[in-house]
Amino acid sequence: MKLESAREIRKRSITVGFLYESNKTRLKLEPLTSVGYDNTIKDRSIHRPGLALAGYVALFTYDRVQVFGNTEIRYLNSLPFDERVNAFNTLFKFAIPVIVVTNDNAVDPELIQLAADHNVPMFRTSLETTKAVYFLSDFLDDQFSPQTTIHGSFVDVYGLGLLFIGRSGIGKSEIALDLIERGHRLVSDDVVNVTRKGEGILIGAGTDLVKHFMEIRGLGLIDVQSIFGIRAIRYQKRVEVVVELMEWKLSEEFTRTGLDQSTISILDVEVPHIKLPIFPGKNVTVIAEVIALDYLLKHYGYDAAKEFSKRLESVIAQKNKKNAKRAIDYFEHDFE
């Protein structure tokens, strides 16, 4: 099953200025030029332009963030000054978005000016190349990963990310509020932004506007953090189980044993999907807690449905034998 209500959003580019403002503290970025902040980055990958500096540009992926580590800087320093300038000019034949120099390496002022003349921003960081590439790659992966917006309520229940979906007005926010009152944590209500990290991990978060506000019909908007405190919220969580709230109908089939587990597709990632029938008087909050605990048990290797199935098969096998035991053995002297 695929979540049809989801609308996929894929960011096509970011500006160098946005990259700098978002990472200047974490990456300890020092601007070497003051130009090119409007240049766009269209690829999540990082490139080390060692071969391009040497003159081989057939496979030069110029539209990526260019990282100059110890290898590139020492190669440049091994060249006479004129050849250094020629090597830089080889790069600037292409529309490079930005250059990041790592390990606090020094760069000739003439080369920095050459970059400025070609509208290529340069930054320097004291971080080692491996660490700088890790931080940059993680940031760019976040920016360019496919995203989707889902109408639902997303709660961290016992450390498990439960995403409640269902028609408008069915009670998703009320269930989330009840879970918060019981000590669990709200990630987002009404609008949930889901991002695919890597190949099979979905991360859910709220929007900058809504954050941890909730709309409760008949009451209005409430601020969960102000009412319940910082313990009641978190900013993001992995989406691990989707709980679809549905009205109880005799004609609708719902699982009785749990042996047949269904999934739902979000951004081409299959997530466990539970259809939960609701009706007046049903304690959905406790059931939601049990869903989380049951999932955790399965994660650690215990599946209640499969365990019961094994016991049932064992009892049937015993009854087929002549020396089958009684189904119930009473305790001695227990006549109550």
PATI-407135 format. One line per 4 residues: number of its first residue (from 1); for each residue x, y, z of N, C-alpha, C. Coordinates in steps of 0.2 Angstrom, whole numbers, always signed. Layout:
NUM) X/Y/Z/X/Y/Z/X/Y/Z; ...
***
This chain:
1) +4/-6/+0/+0/+0/+0/+4/+6/+0; +2/+11/-4/+6/+17/-4/+2/+23/-1; +5/+27/+3/+2/+33/+6/+0/+38/+0; -6/+38/-2/-7/+43/-8/-8/+50/-6
5) -9/+51/+0/-10/+58/+2/-3/+62/+3; +2/+58/+2/+9/+62/+3/+10/+65/-3; +13/+71/-3/+16/+75/-8/+23/+76/-8; +26/+73/-13/+34/+73/-13/+37/+80/-15
9) +42/+82/-11/+45/+88/-12/+53/+86/-13; +56/+88/-18/+63/+87/-19/+67/+94/-20; +71/+96/-16/+74/+102/-17/+80/+101/-22; +79/+106/-27/+84/+106/-33/+90/+109/-32
13) +91/+114/-28/+97/+118/-27/+96/+122/-20; +102/+124/-18/+103/+129/-12/+108/+134/-14; +108/+139/-11/+114/+144/-12/+120/+143/-8; +125/+146/-10/+131/+146/-6/+130/+150/+1
17) +127/+155/+0/+125/+159/+6/+121/+155/+12; +117/+151/+9/+113/+147/+14/+118/+141/+17; +122/+139/+13/+127/+134/+15/+131/+137/+21; +134/+143/+19/+138/+146/+24/+134/+148/+31
21) +129/+151/+30/+125/+153/+36/+123/+147/+41; +122/+141/+37/+119/+135/+41/+125/+132/+44; +131/+133/+42/+137/+129/+44/+143/+133/+46; +142/+139/+47/+148/+143/+48/+151/+142/+56
25) +146/+140/+60/+149/+138/+67/+151/+131/+67; +147/+127/+65/+149/+120/+66/+155/+118/+62; +156/+121/+56/+162/+119/+52/+168/+125/+53; +166/+130/+57/+171/+135/+59/+174/+138/+52
29) +169/+140/+48/+171/+143/+41/+173/+150/+42; +179/+151/+38/+181/+158/+38/+181/+160/+31; +177/+165/+29/+177/+168/+22/+184/+170/+20; +186/+168/+14/+192/+171/+11/+190/+176/+5
33) +184/+175/+3/+182/+180/-2/+175/+182/+0; +172/+188/-3/+166/+190/-1/+161/+190/-7; +162/+186/-12/+158/+185/-18/+155/+179/-19; +150/+178/-23/+147/+172/-25/+142/+169/-21
37) +140/+172/-16/+135/+169/-11/+128/+167/-14; +127/+170/-20/+121/+168/-24/+122/+162/-28; +128/+160/-29/+129/+154/-33/+125/+148/-30; +123/+144/-34/+119/+138/-32/+123/+131/-32
41) +121/+127/-28/+124/+120/-27/+118/+116/-29; +119/+111/-34/+114/+107/-36/+115/+100/-35; +120/+98/-31/+122/+91/-30/+124/+90/-23; +122/+84/-20/+123/+83/-13/+130/+80/-12
45) +134/+78/-17/+140/+75/-17/+146/+81/-16; +151/+78/-13/+157/+82/-12/+163/+80/-18; +167/+85/-20/+172/+83/-25/+179/+86/-23; +184/+81/-23/+191/+83/-22/+194/+84/-29
49) +196/+90/-31/+198/+92/-38/+205/+91/-39; +208/+86/-36/+215/+84/-37/+217/+83/-45; +213/+79/-48/+215/+77/-55/+214/+84/-59; +208/+88/-58/+207/+94/-62/+213/+99/-61
53) +216/+99/-55/+221/+104/-54/+227/+101/-58; +228/+95/-59/+233/+92/-63/+232/+93/-71; +226/+95/-73/+224/+96/-80/+220/+91/-83; +218/+86/-79/+213/+81/-82/+206/+83/-80
57) +202/+85/-84/+195/+88/-83/+190/+84/-86; +191/+78/-89/+186/+74/-93/+181/+72/-88; +183/+70/-81/+178/+68/-77/+177/+73/-71; +178/+79/-72/+178/+84/-67/+170/+86/-66
61) +168/+84/-60/+161/+86/-58/+161/+93/-54; +161/+98/-58/+163/+105/-56/+157/+108/-52; +151/+105/-53/+145/+108/-50/+144/+106/-43; +149/+103/-40/+148/+101/-33/+153/+105/-29
65) +152/+105/-22/+156/+108/-17/+163/+106/-18; +168/+110/-20/+175/+108/-21/+179/+108/-14; +182/+103/-12/+185/+103/-6/+193/+102/-7; +197/+107/-4/+204/+107/-5/+207/+105/+2
69) +209/+98/+2/+213/+96/+8/+220/+96/+7; +224/+93/+12/+231/+93/+12/+234/+91/+5; +231/+86/+2/+233/+83/-5/+233/+89/-10; +228/+92/-11/+227/+97/-16/+232/+103/-14
73) +232/+105/-8/+236/+111/-6/+243/+110/-7; +246/+104/-5/+253/+102/-6/+255/+101/-13; +250/+99/-17/+251/+98/-24/+252/+105/-27; +248/+110/-25/+249/+116/-28/+255/+120/-26
77) +257/+119/-19/+263/+121/-17/+269/+119/-20; +269/+113/-23/+274/+109/-26/+276/+112/-33; +271/+116/-36/+272/+119/-42/+275/+126/-42; +278/+128/-47/+280/+135/-48/+274/+140/-48
81) +275/+146/-46/+269/+150/-45/+265/+151/-51; +268/+152/-57/+265/+152/-64/+260/+146/-65; +263/+140/-63/+259/+134/-65/+253/+134/-60; +254/+136/-54/+249/+136/-49/+243/+140/-51
85) +245/+146/-54/+240/+150/-57/+236/+147/-63; +240/+144/-67/+237/+140/-73/+232/+134/-70; +234/+131/-65/+230/+126/-62/+224/+128/-59; +224/+134/-56/+218/+137/-54/+213/+139/-60
89) +216/+142/-65/+213/+145/-71/+209/+139/-74; +212/+133/-74/+209/+127/-77/+202/+126/-73; +202/+126/-67/+196/+125/-63/+191/+131/-65; +193/+137/-66/+188/+142/-67/+186/+143/-74
93) +187/+138/-78/+184/+137/-84/+177/+134/-84; +176/+132/-78/+170/+129/-76/+166/+133/-71; +159/+132/-71/+155/+136/-66/+155/+132/-59; +161/+133/-55/+162/+130/-49/+157/+134/-44
97) +153/+131/-40/+149/+135/-35/+153/+138/-29; +158/+134/-26/+161/+136/-20/+167/+131/-19; +172/+134/-15/+178/+130/-13/+179/+131/-6; +180/+125/-3/+181/+125/+5/+188/+122/+6
101) +193/+126/+9/+199/+124/+11/+200/+121/+18; +202/+115/+19/+202/+112/+26/+209/+112/+29; +209/+110/+35/+215/+109/+39/+219/+116/+40; +215/+122/+39/+218/+128/+40/+224/+130/+36
105) +224/+127/+30/+229/+127/+25/+229/+135/+22; +235/+137/+21/+236/+144/+18/+235/+143/+11; +232/+148/+8/+232/+149/+0/+235/+156/-2; +238/+156/-7/+241/+162/-10/+236/+167/-11
109) +237/+173/-9/+233/+179/-10/+231/+180/-17; +236/+178/-21/+234/+179/-29/+229/+174/-31; +229/+168/-28/+224/+163/-30/+217/+165/-27; +217/+167/-21/+211/+170/-18/+208/+175/-22
113) +212/+180/-24/+210/+185/-29/+207/+183/-35; +210/+177/-38/+208/+174/-44/+201/+171/-43; +200/+168/-38/+194/+165/-36/+188/+171/-36; +190/+176/-33/+185/+182/-32/+184/+185/-39
117) +189/+185/-43/+188/+188/-50/+183/+184/-54; +183/+177/-52/+178/+173/-56/+172/+171/-52; +171/+175/-47/+164/+175/-43/+164/+168/-40; +169/+165/-38/+169/+159/-34/+171/+160/-27
121) +166/+159/-22/+167/+160/-15/+172/+155/-12; +177/+157/-8/+181/+152/-5/+180/+153/+3; +180/+147/+6/+180/+147/+14/+186/+143/+16; +188/+144/+22/+193/+140/+25/+191/+137/+32
125) +192/+131/+34/+190/+128/+40/+196/+125/+43; +197/+125/+50/+202/+122/+54/+201/+114/+54; +195/+112/+52/+194/+105/+53/+198/+101/+48; +199/+95/+50/+202/+90/+46/+198/+88/+40
129) +201/+86/+34/+197/+85/+28/+191/+80/+29; +193/+75/+33/+188/+69/+34/+182/+72/+38; +183/+76/+43/+178/+78/+47/+174/+83/+43; +177/+88/+40/+174/+93/+36/+169/+90/+30
133) +172/+85/+27/+168/+81/+22/+162/+78/+25; +163/+75/+31/+157/+72/+34/+152/+77/+36; +153/+82/+39/+148/+87/+41/+145/+90/+34; +149/+92/+29/+146/+94/+23/+141/+89/+20
137) +144/+83/+19/+140/+78/+16/+133/+77/+20; +133/+77/+27/+127/+76/+31/+122/+82/+30; +125/+88/+29/+121/+94/+28/+118/+93/+21; +122/+92/+16/+119/+92/+9/+114/+86/+8
141) +115/+80/+12/+111/+75/+11/+104/+77/+14; +104/+81/+20/+98/+83/+22/+94/+87/+17; +98/+92/+14/+95/+97/+10/+92/+94/+3; +95/+89/+1/+93/+86/-6/+90/+79/-5
145) +88/+77/+1/+85/+71/+1/+77/+72/-1; +74/+67/-3/+67/+68/-5/+63/+69/+1; +58/+73/+1/+54/+74/+7/+46/+74/+4; +42/+73/+9/+35/+73/+8/+31/+76/+14
149) +25/+78/+13/+21/+81/+18/+15/+77/+20; +14/+75/+26/+9/+70/+27/+4/+73/+33; -2/+73/+32/-7/+75/+36/-8/+70/+42; -6/+71/+48/-6/+67/+53/-3/+69/+60
153) -3/+65/+65/+0/+67/+71/+6/+62/+72; +12/+65/+74/+18/+60/+75/+20/+61/+82; +20/+55/+86/+22/+55/+93/+28/+50/+94; +32/+52/+99/+37/+47/+101/+34/+43/+107
157) +33/+37/+106/+30/+33/+111/+35/+27/+113; +37/+28/+119/+43/+23/+122/+49/+23/+117; +50/+29/+114/+56/+29/+110/+55/+26/+103; +48/+25/+101/+46/+23/+95/+42/+28/+91
161) +44/+29/+85/+40/+35/+81/+33/+32/+78; +28/+34/+81/+21/+32/+79/+18/+38/+75; +16/+36/+69/+13/+41/+65/+6/+39/+64; +1/+44/+67/-6/+42/+66/-9/+46/+60
165) -12/+42/+56/-15/+45/+50/-23/+43/+50; -27/+46/+46/-34/+45/+46/-37/+51/+43; -44/+51/+42/-48/+56/+39/-48/+62/+44; -49/+68/+42/-49/+74/+46/-55/+73/+51
169) -53/+75/+57/-58/+75/+63/-59/+68/+66; -55/+63/+64/-56/+56/+67/-53/+56/+74; -49/+61/+76/-46/+61/+83/-39/+60/+84; -35/+61/+78/-28/+60/+79/-25/+65/+84
173) -27/+71/+84/-24/+76/+89/-26/+74/+96; -32/+72/+97/-34/+70/+104/-30/+64/+106; -29/+59/+102/-25/+53/+104/-18/+56/+106; -15/+60/+102/-8/+62/+103/-8/+66/+109
177) -13/+70/+111/-13/+74/+117/-13/+70/+123; -17/+64/+122/-18/+60/+128/-11/+56/+129; -8/+54/+124/-1/+51/+125/+4/+56/+128; +3/+62/+126/+8/+67/+129/+7/+68/+137
181) +0/+68/+138/-2/+68/+145/+1/+62/+149; +2/+57/+146/+4/+51/+149/+12/+50/+149; +15/+56/+147/+23/+56/+147/+26/+55/+141; +23/+54/+135/+26/+53/+129/+27/+60/+125
185) +30/+60/+120/+33/+66/+117/+30/+68/+110; +28/+74/+109/+25/+76/+102/+31/+78/+98; +31/+75/+92/+35/+78/+87/+32/+83/+82; +26/+81/+80/+22/+86/+76/+15/+84/+75
189) +11/+89/+75/+4/+88/+74/+1/+91/+68; -4/+88/+64/-7/+91/+58/-3/+90/+52; +3/+93/+52/+8/+93/+46/+14/+90/+48; +16/+84/+45/+22/+81/+47/+27/+81/+40
193) +32/+84/+41/+37/+83/+35/+42/+77/+36; +41/+73/+31/+45/+66/+31/+51/+67/+26; +57/+65/+29/+63/+65/+24/+66/+58/+24; +68/+56/+18/+71/+49/+17/+78/+50/+18
197) +81/+47/+23/+88/+48/+24/+91/+41/+22; +96/+41/+18/+99/+35/+15/+94/+31/+11; +94/+25/+12/+90/+20/+7/+83/+18/+11; +83/+18/+18/+78/+15/+21/+76/+18/+27
201) +78/+24/+29/+76/+28/+35/+72/+34/+34; +67/+35/+37/+62/+40/+36/+62/+44/+43; +64/+51/+42/+64/+55/+48/+58/+60/+48; +54/+61/+53/+48/+65/+53/+50/+71/+57
205) +47/+77/+55/+48/+83/+59/+42/+88/+58; +41/+93/+62/+36/+98/+61/+39/+103/+57; +34/+108/+55/+36/+114/+51/+38/+119/+56; +42/+124/+53/+44/+130/+57/+39/+134/+59
209) +33/+134/+56/+27/+138/+58/+24/+135/+63; +22/+129/+62/+17/+125/+67/+21/+123/+73; +27/+120/+72/+31/+117/+77/+27/+113/+82; +26/+115/+88/+23/+110/+93/+16/+113/+96
213) +13/+117/+91/+6/+119/+92/+1/+113/+90; -4/+113/+93/-9/+108/+92/-16/+111/+91; -20/+109/+87/-27/+111/+86/-32/+106/+89; -35/+108/+94/-40/+103/+97/-47/+106/+96
217) -51/+102/+92/-58/+104/+90/-62/+106/+97; -65/+112/+97/-69/+114/+103/-65/+118/+108; -58/+117/+107/-54/+121/+112/-50/+126/+108; -47/+124/+102/-43/+129/+98/-36/+127/+98
221) -31/+132/+97/-24/+130/+97/-21/+130/+104; -17/+125/+105/-13/+125/+112/-6/+124/+110; -1/+127/+115/+6/+126/+114/+8/+121/+119; +10/+115/+116/+12/+109/+120/+18/+110/+125
225) +23/+114/+122/+29/+115/+126/+27/+119/+132; +23/+124/+131/+22/+129/+136/+17/+126/+142; +13/+121/+140/+8/+118/+145/+12/+112/+148; +15/+108/+144/+18/+102/+147/+25/+102/+148
229) +29/+107/+146/+36/+107/+147/+40/+104/+141; +47/+105/+142/+51/+103/+137/+51/+96/+136; +50/+92/+142/+50/+85/+141/+45/+82/+136; +40/+86/+135/+34/+84/+131/+35/+84/+123
233) +41/+87/+121/+42/+88/+114/+49/+85/+112; +49/+84/+105/+56/+83/+102/+55/+85/+95; +61/+87/+92/+60/+90/+85/+60/+86/+79; +63/+80/+80/+62/+75/+75/+63/+68/+78
237) +61/+63/+74/+61/+56/+76/+60/+52/+70; +63/+46/+70/+62/+41/+65/+55/+38/+64; +52/+38/+58/+45/+35/+57/+46/+28/+57; +43/+24/+62/+44/+17/+62/+37/+13/+61
241) +32/+16/+63/+25/+12/+63/+20/+18/+61; +16/+16/+56/+10/+20/+54/+4/+17/+56; +0/+21/+60/-6/+18/+63/-12/+22/+60; -16/+19/+56/-21/+22/+52/-28/+21/+56
245) -31/+26/+59/-37/+26/+63/-43/+26/+58; -47/+21/+59/-53/+20/+55/-59/+19/+59; -65/+21/+56/-71/+19/+60/-72/+12/+59; -75/+9/+65/-77/+2/+65/-83/+0/+60
249) -81/-4/+56/-87/-7/+51/-86/-14/+51; -92/-17/+51/-93/-25/+51/-90/-27/+44; -91/-23/+39/-89/-25/+32/-81/-25/+31; -78/-21/+35/-71/-20/+35/-67/-26/+38
253) -62/-28/+35/-58/-34/+38/-52/-31/+42; -51/-33/+48/-45/-31/+52/-42/-37/+55; -35/-36/+55/-31/-42/+57/-33/-44/+65; -34/-51/+66/-35/-54/+72/-29/-57/+76
257) -25/-59/+72/-19/-63/+75/-13/-59/+74; -12/-55/+69/-6/-51/+68/+0/-55/+64; -2/-61/+62/+3/-65/+58/+4/-62/+51; -1/-59/+48/-1/-56/+42/+1/-48/+43
261) +7/-46/+42/+9/-39/+44/+9/-36/+37; +5/-30/+37/+5/-26/+31/+10/-20/+32; +11/-17/+26/+16/-11/+26/+13/-6/+22; +15/+0/+23/+13/+6/+18/+20/+9/+16
265) +19/+11/+10/+25/+14/+6/+25/+22/+7; +30/+25/+10/+32/+32/+10/+38/+33/+7; +38/+37/+2/+45/+39/-2/+48/+32/-4; +45/+27/-6/+47/+21/-8/+51/+17/-2
269) +49/+18/+4/+51/+15/+10/+45/+11/+13; +46/+5/+14/+40/+1/+17/+40/+2/+25; +35/+4/+27/+34/+5/+35/+28/+1/+37; +29/-3/+43/+24/-7/+46/+17/-2/+47
273) +12/-5/+44/+5/-2/+44/+0/-5/+48; -3/-2/+53/-8/-5/+57/-15/-1/+56; -20/-5/+54/-27/-2/+53/-30/-3/+60; -31/+3/+63/-34/+2/+70/-41/+5/+70
277) -46/+0/+71/-53/+2/+71/-55/+6/+78; -59/+11/+77/-60/+15/+84/-68/+16/+84; -70/+16/+90/-77/+17/+92/-78/+20/+99; -83/+23/+100/-84/+26/+107/-82/+22/+113
281) -78/+24/+117/-76/+20/+123/-70/+16/+122; -67/+15/+116/-61/+11/+115/-55/+15/+117; -51/+12/+121/-45/+16/+124/-39/+15/+119; -39/+20/+114/-34/+20/+109/-28/+22/+111
285) -27/+26/+116/-21/+28/+119/-17/+22/+122; -20/+18/+126/-17/+12/+129/-15/+7/+123; -19/+6/+118/-18/+2/+112/-11/+5/+109; -11/+11/+108/-5/+14/+105/+1/+13/+109
289) +1/+13/+115/+7/+11/+119/+8/+4/+118; +3/-1/+118/+5/-8/+117/+8/-9/+110; +5/-5/+105/+8/-6/+98/+16/-4/+99; +18/+1/+102/+25/+3/+103/+29/-3/+106
293) +26/-5/+112/+29/-10/+116/+30/-17/+112; +25/-19/+108/+25/-25/+104/+30/-24/+99; +30/-18/+96/+35/-17/+90/+42/-18/+93; +44/-15/+99/+50/-16/+102/+52/-23/+104
297) +47/-27/+106/+48/-34/+107/+50/-38/+101; +46/-36/+95/+48/-39/+89/+55/-37/+87; +57/-31/+88/+64/-29/+86/+69/-33/+90; +67/-35/+96/+72/-39/+100/+71/-47/+99
301) +67/-48/+94/+66/-56/+93/+60/-59/+95; +56/-56/+99/+50/-60/+101/+44/-57/+97; +40/-62/+94/+34/-60/+90/+28/-64/+94; +24/-61/+97/+19/-64/+101/+14/-68/+96
305) +13/-66/+90/+8/-70/+86/+12/-76/+84; +18/-76/+82/+22/-82/+80/+22/-87/+86; +23/-84/+92/+24/-88/+98/+18/-92/+99; +12/-88/+99/+6/-92/+100/+4/-97/+94
309) +6/-95/+88/+5/-100/+83/+9/-107/+84; +15/-106/+87/+19/-112/+89/+16/-116/+94; +14/-112/+99/+10/-116/+105/+4/-120/+102; +0/-116/+98/-6/-120/+95/-4/-126/+91
313) +1/-125/+87/+3/-131/+83/+6/-137/+88; +9/-135/+94/+11/-140/+98/+6/-143/+102; +0/-140/+104/-6/-143/+107/-9/-147/+102; -10/-145/+96/-13/-150/+91/-9/-156/+90
317) -2/-155/+90/+2/-161/+89/+1/-166/+95; +1/-163/+101/+0/-167/+107/-7/-171/+107; -12/-167/+105/-19/-171/+105/-19/-176/+100; -15/-176/+95/-15/-182/+90/-12/-188/+93
321) -8/-187/+99/-5/-193/+102/-10/-196/+107; -9/-203/+108/-14/-206/+113/-13/-204/+120; -7/-202/+122/-6/-200/+129/-6/-192/+130; -11/-190/+126/-12/-182/+127/-14/-180/+134
325) -11/-175/+136/-12/-172/+143/-18/-168/+143; -21/-167/+149/-27/-163/+149/-25/-156/+148; -30/-152/+145/-29/-145/+143/-27/-141/+149; -30/-142/+155/-29/-138/+161/-27/-143/+167
329) -21/-141/+170/-19/-145/+176/-21/-141/+182; -26/-143/+186/-27/-139/+192/-22/-139/+197; -21/-134/+201/-17/-134/+207/-20/-139/+212; -15/-142/+216/-17/-146/+221/-21/-142/+227
333) -27/-145/+229/-31/-142/+234/-34/-136/+232; -34/-134/+226/-37/-128/+224/-44/-129/+221; -49/-129/+226/-56/-130/+224/-60/-124/+223; -57/-119/+222/-61/-112/+222/-65/-112/+215
***
